[in-house]
Amino acid sequence: QVQLVESGGGLVQPGGSLRLSCTASVTIFNIYAMGWYRQVPGKQRDLVAAIGSNGGTNYADSVKGRGTIARDNAKNTVYLQMNSLKPEDTAVYYCYAKRTISSSTDWGQGTQVTVSS
């Protein structure tokens, strides 16, 4: 099991930016996929962005052009840079990791992002 620790959430004004970090307890260079989901109360957890071991990325339509996911294998850390934040980006953001295509998903504890003036 991969232990994941998120940081970087908080209160941001609309139009602002933040960077979320997710540090893994193991080396990440060969982890099949890592990324971020987000969830608001009463709704399902939705994918925000993902990055594969080959560096390929995938973004939700709602964050395309505003979000950038990156991984630093030397630091065992995945980052999510979010710009031009909107109130509808308010959610708990969860980091995830899948060691292989068929393995179960490991989750972080979540970090709250609130976009409000």
VOPAGU-2260 file (C-alpha; in pm, 1 decimal, decimal comma):
REM VOPAGU-2260
SITE   aa  ch    i         X         Y         Z
SITE  GLN   A    0       0,0       0,0       0,0
SITE  VAL   A    1     121,6     348,5     -87,3
SITE  GLN   A    2      88,3     612,8     182,3
SITE  LEU   A    3       2,7     952,2      34,9
SITE  VAL   A    4      25,0    1287,0     213,0
SITE  GLU   A    5    -137,2    1592,0      56,7
SITE  SER   A    6     -68,4    1955,2     128,7
SITE  GLY   A    7    -135,4    2297,2     -20,0
SITE  GLY   A    8    -508,8    2335,3      24,4
SITE  GLY   A    9    -672,4    2636,0     179,5
SITE  LEU   A   10    -883,9    2942,9     114,2
SITE  VAL   A   11    -826,6    3121,4    -215,5
SITE  GLN   A   12   -1005,1    3412,2    -376,4
SITE  PRO   A   13   -1173,3    3365,8    -714,0
SITE  GLY   A   14    -918,4    3409,7    -988,6
SITE  GLY   A   15    -636,7    3303,7    -761,7
SITE  SER   A   16    -399,1    3010,6    -779,8
SITE  LEU   A   17    -272,4    2732,6    -561,7
SITE  ARG   A   18     -51,1    2428,2    -585,5
SITE  LEU   A   19    -137,8    2099,8    -425,9
SITE  SER   A   20     135,2    1852,5    -340,5
SITE  CYS   A   21     111,4    1478,8    -284,3
SITE  THR   A   22     411,9    1296,0    -144,4
SITE  ALA   A   23     425,6     919,1    -156,7
SITE  SER   A   24     586,6     681,0      90,3
SITE  VAL   A   25     750,9     487,9    -192,4
SITE  THR   A   26     943,0     569,4    -505,4
SITE  ILE   A   27     696,3     678,9    -770,8
SITE  PHE   A   28     891,3     652,8   -1095,3
SITE  ASN   A   29     725,6     324,7   -1191,3
SITE  ILE   A   30     381,2     381,6   -1040,4
SITE  TYR   A   31     129,4     326,9   -1318,4
SITE  ALA   A   32     -80,4     636,3   -1245,7
SITE  MET   A   33    -113,6     911,6    -991,2
SITE  GLY   A   34    -336,0    1211,6    -974,8
SITE  TRP   A   35    -616,0    1400,1    -809,3
SITE  TYR   A   36    -986,8    1358,6    -756,6
SITE  ARG   A   37   -1218,8    1602,1    -585,3
SITE  GLN   A   38   -1545,0    1564,0    -399,1
SITE  VAL   A   39   -1814,4    1792,0    -265,2
SITE  PRO   A   40   -2065,1    1678,4      -3,2
SITE  GLY   A   41   -2340,1    1463,0    -145,1
SITE  LYS   A   42   -2168,5    1404,7    -477,7
SITE  GLN   A   43   -1938,4    1141,7    -621,4
SITE  ARG   A   44   -1564,2    1177,1    -630,5
SITE  ASP   A   45   -1459,6    1305,6    -972,9
SITE  LEU   A   46   -1125,9    1291,9   -1152,7
SITE  VAL   A   47    -946,7    1624,9   -1181,8
SITE  ALA   A   48    -614,4    1526,3   -1335,6
SITE  ALA   A   49    -394,4    1220,0   -1375,5
SITE  ILE   A   50     -39,0    1149,6   -1483,8
SITE  GLY   A   51     106,1     819,4   -1593,9
SITE  SER   A   52     448,7     670,5   -1542,9
SITE  ASN   A   53     529,5     773,0   -1901,6
SITE  GLY   A   54     436,8    1134,4   -1826,4
SITE  GLY   A   55     109,8    1125,2   -2015,1
SITE  THR   A   56    -161,5    1343,2   -1863,1
SITE  ASN   A   57    -538,9    1353,9   -1852,8
SITE  TYR   A   58    -758,6    1639,0   -1732,9
SITE  ALA   A   59   -1124,6    1686,3   -1656,7
SITE  ASP   A   60   -1287,7    1923,5   -1902,2
SITE  SER   A   61   -1367,1    2157,6   -1613,9
SITE  VAL   A   62    -997,3    2222,3   -1542,4
SITE  LYS   A   63    -842,3    2203,2   -1890,4
SITE  GLY   A   64    -640,2    2515,7   -1951,5
SITE  ARG   A   65    -639,5    2601,3   -1581,0
SITE  GLY   A   66    -473,0    2299,8   -1424,8
SITE  THR   A   67    -132,7    2141,4   -1468,3
SITE  ILE   A   68     -26,4    1812,3   -1317,5
SITE  ALA   A   69     336,7    1718,3   -1284,4
SITE  ARG   A   70     544,6    1457,1   -1108,5
SITE  ASP   A   71     889,0    1488,0    -952,9
SITE  ASN   A   72    1021,0    1134,5    -927,7
SITE  ALA   A   73    1324,5    1245,9    -728,1
SITE  LYS   A   74    1095,3    1382,3    -456,7
SITE  ASN   A   75     827,2    1112,8    -488,8
SITE  THR   A   76     580,1    1395,7    -527,3
SITE  VAL   A   77     298,8    1482,9    -763,7
SITE  TYR   A   78     180,6    1840,3    -799,0
SITE  LEU   A   79    -141,0    1999,0    -919,6
SITE  GLN   A   80    -114,8    2366,0   -1013,2
SITE  MET   A   81    -455,5    2528,9   -1039,2
SITE  ASN   A   82    -501,6    2878,9   -1182,3
SITE  SER   A   83    -800,0    3105,7   -1239,7
SITE  LEU   A   84    -982,2    2932,5    -958,8
SITE  LYS   A   85   -1360,7    2947,8    -946,0
SITE  PRO   A   86   -1604,4    2896,5    -658,5
SITE  GLU   A   87   -1710,1    2570,8    -823,6
SITE  ASP   A   88   -1356,9    2438,8    -769,7
SITE  THR   A   89   -1435,3    2427,6    -398,3
SITE  ALA   A   90   -1403,2    2067,1    -283,1
SITE  VAL   A   91   -1191,9    1821,0     -91,3
SITE  TYR   A   92    -907,7    1717,2    -318,0
SITE  TYR   A   93    -778,1    1361,1    -287,1
SITE  CYS   A   94    -449,6    1233,6    -420,1
SITE  TYR   A   95    -447,3     877,5    -552,8
SITE  ALA   A   96    -200,3     621,5    -676,8
SITE  LYS   A   97    -232,6     295,4    -869,3
SITE  ARG   A   98      84,8      88,6    -864,8
SITE  THR   A   99     -22,4    -110,9   -1171,5
SITE  ILE   A  100    -315,7    -110,1   -1410,3
SITE  SER   A  101    -482,5    -388,1   -1211,3
SITE  SER   A  102    -393,4    -286,8    -857,0
SITE  SER   A  103    -626,9    -125,3    -611,3
SITE  THR   A  104    -625,6     250,3    -565,0
SITE  ASP   A  105    -451,2     408,7    -269,6
SITE  TRP   A  106    -585,0     740,5    -142,9
SITE  GLY   A  107    -457,4    1031,0      57,0
SITE  GLN   A  108    -652,4    1181,9     342,2
SITE  GLY   A  109    -775,8    1476,2     136,3
SITE  THR   A  110    -714,2    1848,0     150,7
SITE  GLN   A  111    -983,2    2114,4     149,3
SITE  VAL   A  112    -978,4    2380,2    -119,5
SITE  THR   A  113   -1221,3    2668,6     -76,7
SITE  VAL   A  114   -1256,7    2937,2    -341,9
SITE  SER   A  115   -1441,8    3232,8    -200,8
SITE  SER   A  116   -1416,8    3607,5    -164,7
